[in-house]
Amino acid sequence: MLIPTGGFGWVVSGRDVAAPGTVECLLSITLGSPEEVDALLARAAEAGGEIAAGPEPQPWGYSATFADPDGHLWQVVASDDEP
């Protein structure tokens, strides 16, 4: 994923991010539909994850971000592109 100038702010919902010059990682899962995104987000929340952003439509598809119980961020995406 290419991140626009300004960084991850739109995905991480106000959380602290790595300082310039530091490597940062956002784990991403691509699913087949918005319904699948919603279902995985619900499962993550039930397992102790915290919803960080979304779910919501984006210009390129549908997206949500959650933090797992260890604080790692996961972006769950359904693209508008056909496979």
CYANA upper distance limits for C-alpha pairs under 8 A (distance plus 0.5 A):
  3 ILE  CA      7 GLY  CA      6.32
  3 ILE  CA      8 PHE  CA      7.24
  8 PHE  CA     12 VAL  CA      6.58
  8 PHE  CA     17 VAL  CA      8.10
  9 GLY  CA     13 SER  CA      6.58
  9 GLY  CA     14 GLY  CA      6.78
  9 GLY  CA     15 ARG  CA      8.26
  9 GLY  CA     17 VAL  CA      8.49
 10 TRP  CA     14 GLY  CA      8.48
 11 VAL  CA     52 ALA  CA      8.39
 11 VAL  CA     53 ALA  CA      6.88
 11 VAL  CA     65 THR  CA      7.22
 11 VAL  CA     75 GLN  CA      8.34
 12 VAL  CA     52 ALA  CA      6.80
 12 VAL  CA     53 ALA  CA      7.22
 12 VAL  CA     65 THR  CA      7.73
 12 VAL  CA     73 LEU  CA      8.12
 13 SER  CA     52 ALA  CA      6.34
 13 SER  CA     53 ALA  CA      6.27
 17 VAL  CA     24 GLU  CA      8.07
 18 ALA  CA     22 THR  CA      6.26
 18 ALA  CA     23 VAL  CA      7.48
 18 ALA  CA     24 GLU  CA      6.46
 26 LEU  CA     72 HIS  CA      8.28
 26 LEU  CA     73 LEU  CA      6.27
 26 LEU  CA     74 TRP  CA      6.59
 26 LEU  CA     75 GLN  CA      7.52
 27 LEU  CA     72 HIS  CA      8.47
 27 LEU  CA     73 LEU  CA      6.83
 27 LEU  CA     74 TRP  CA      5.20
 27 LEU  CA     75 GLN  CA      6.62
 28 SER  CA     74 TRP  CA      5.99
 28 SER  CA     75 GLN  CA      5.07
 28 SER  CA     76 VAL  CA      6.29
 28 SER  CA     77 VAL  CA      7.85
 29 ILE  CA     74 TRP  CA      7.89
 29 ILE  CA     75 GLN  CA      6.76
 29 ILE  CA     76 VAL  CA      5.37
 29 ILE  CA     77 VAL  CA      6.65
 30 THR  CA     76 VAL  CA      6.48
 30 THR  CA     77 VAL  CA      5.25
 30 THR  CA     78 ALA  CA      6.20
 30 THR  CA     79 SER  CA      7.84
 31 LEU  CA     36 GLU  CA      6.84
 31 LEU  CA     37 VAL  CA      7.02
 31 LEU  CA     76 VAL  CA      7.72
 31 LEU  CA     77 VAL  CA      6.47
 31 LEU  CA     78 ALA  CA      5.52
 31 LEU  CA     79 SER  CA      8.19
 32 GLY  CA     36 GLU  CA      7.15
 32 GLY  CA     78 ALA  CA      6.05
 32 GLY  CA     79 SER  CA      7.89
 33 SER  CA     37 VAL  CA      7.06
 33 SER  CA     78 ALA  CA      5.66
 33 SER  CA     79 SER  CA      8.15
 34 PRO  CA     38 ASP  CA      6.74
 34 PRO  CA     62 TYR  CA      6.49
 34 PRO  CA     63 SER  CA      8.39
 34 PRO  CA     77 VAL  CA      8.32
 34 PRO  CA     78 ALA  CA      6.23
 35 GLU  CA     39 ALA  CA      6.66
 36 GLU  CA     40 LEU  CA      6.67
 36 GLU  CA     78 ALA  CA      8.48
 37 VAL  CA     41 LEU  CA      6.58
 37 VAL  CA     55 PRO  CA      8.41
 37 VAL  CA     62 TYR  CA      8.40
 37 VAL  CA     63 SER  CA      7.81
 37 VAL  CA     64 ALA  CA      7.82
 37 VAL  CA     76 VAL  CA      6.53
 37 VAL  CA     77 VAL  CA      6.99
 37 VAL  CA     78 ALA  CA      7.21
 38 ASP  CA     42 ALA  CA      6.67
 38 ASP  CA     55 PRO  CA      7.63
 39 ALA  CA     43 ARG  CA      6.79
 40 LEU  CA     44 ALA  CA      6.62
 40 LEU  CA     76 VAL  CA      8.46
 41 LEU  CA     45 ALA  CA      6.73
 41 LEU  CA     51 ILE  CA      8.11
 41 LEU  CA     64 ALA  CA      7.96
 41 LEU  CA     66 PHE  CA      7.77
 41 LEU  CA     76 VAL  CA      8.26
 42 ALA  CA     46 GLU  CA      6.66
 43 ARG  CA     47 ALA  CA      6.70
 44 ALA  CA     48 GLY  CA      7.01
 44 ALA  CA     49 GLY  CA      5.57
 44 ALA  CA     50 GLU  CA      8.17
 44 ALA  CA     66 PHE  CA      8.02
 44 ALA  CA     68 ASP  CA      7.79
 45 ALA  CA     49 GLY  CA      4.98
 45 ALA  CA     50 GLU  CA      6.39
 45 ALA  CA     51 ILE  CA      7.38
 48 GLY  CA     68 ASP  CA      7.50
 48 GLY  CA     69 PRO  CA      6.31
 49 GLY  CA     66 PHE  CA      6.88
 49 GLY  CA     67 ALA  CA      5.97
 49 GLY  CA     68 ASP  CA      4.96
 49 GLY  CA     69 PRO  CA      5.83
 50 GLU  CA     66 PHE  CA      5.93
 50 GLU  CA     67 ALA  CA      5.61
 50 GLU  CA     68 ASP  CA      7.09
 50 GLU  CA     69 PRO  CA      8.08
 51 ILE  CA     64 ALA  CA      8.38
 51 ILE  CA     65 THR  CA      6.77
 51 ILE  CA     66 PHE  CA      4.82
 51 ILE  CA     67 ALA  CA      6.93
 52 ALA  CA     64 ALA  CA      8.19
 52 ALA  CA     65 THR  CA      5.83
 52 ALA  CA     66 PHE  CA      5.36
 52 ALA  CA     67 ALA  CA      6.98
 53 ALA  CA     64 ALA  CA      5.97
 53 ALA  CA     65 THR  CA      5.45
 53 ALA  CA     66 PHE  CA      7.32
 54 GLY  CA     63 SER  CA      6.94
 54 GLY  CA     64 ALA  CA      4.93
 54 GLY  CA     65 THR  CA      7.00
 55 PRO  CA     62 TYR  CA      7.62
 55 PRO  CA     63 SER  CA      5.98
 55 PRO  CA     64 ALA  CA      4.72
 55 PRO  CA     65 THR  CA      7.94
 56 GLU  CA     62 TYR  CA      6.21
 56 GLU  CA     63 SER  CA      6.18
 56 GLU  CA     64 ALA  CA      7.09
 57 PRO  CA     61 GLY  CA      6.42
 57 PRO  CA     62 TYR  CA      4.81
 57 PRO  CA     63 SER  CA      6.86
 58 GLN  CA     62 TYR  CA      5.88
 58 GLN  CA     63 SER  CA      7.21
 60 TRP  CA     79 SER  CA      6.69
 60 TRP  CA     80 ASP  CA      6.34
 60 TRP  CA     81 ASP  CA      8.46
 61 GLY  CA     77 VAL  CA      7.66
 61 GLY  CA     78 ALA  CA      6.16
 61 GLY  CA     79 SER  CA      4.85
 61 GLY  CA     80 ASP  CA      5.18
 61 GLY  CA     81 ASP  CA      8.44
 62 TYR  CA     77 VAL  CA      6.20
 62 TYR  CA     78 ALA  CA      5.63
 62 TYR  CA     79 SER  CA      6.93
 62 TYR  CA     80 ASP  CA      8.31
 63 SER  CA     75 GLN  CA      7.46
 63 SER  CA     76 VAL  CA      6.18
 63 SER  CA     77 VAL  CA      5.03
 63 SER  CA     78 ALA  CA      7.00
 64 ALA  CA     75 GLN  CA      6.25
 64 ALA  CA     76 VAL  CA      5.83
 64 ALA  CA     77 VAL  CA      7.19
 65 THR  CA     73 LEU  CA      7.21
 65 THR  CA     74 TRP  CA      5.98
 65 THR  CA     75 GLN  CA      4.75
 65 THR  CA     76 VAL  CA      6.56
 66 PHE  CA     73 LEU  CA      6.17
 66 PHE  CA     74 TRP  CA      5.89
 66 PHE  CA     75 GLN  CA      7.09
 67 ALA  CA     71 GLY  CA      5.57
 67 ALA  CA     72 HIS  CA      5.72
 67 ALA  CA     73 LEU  CA      4.89
 67 ALA  CA     74 TRP  CA      6.67
 68 ASP  CA     72 HIS  CA      5.90
 68 ASP  CA     73 LEU  CA      7.01
 68 ASP  CA     74 TRP  CA      7.95
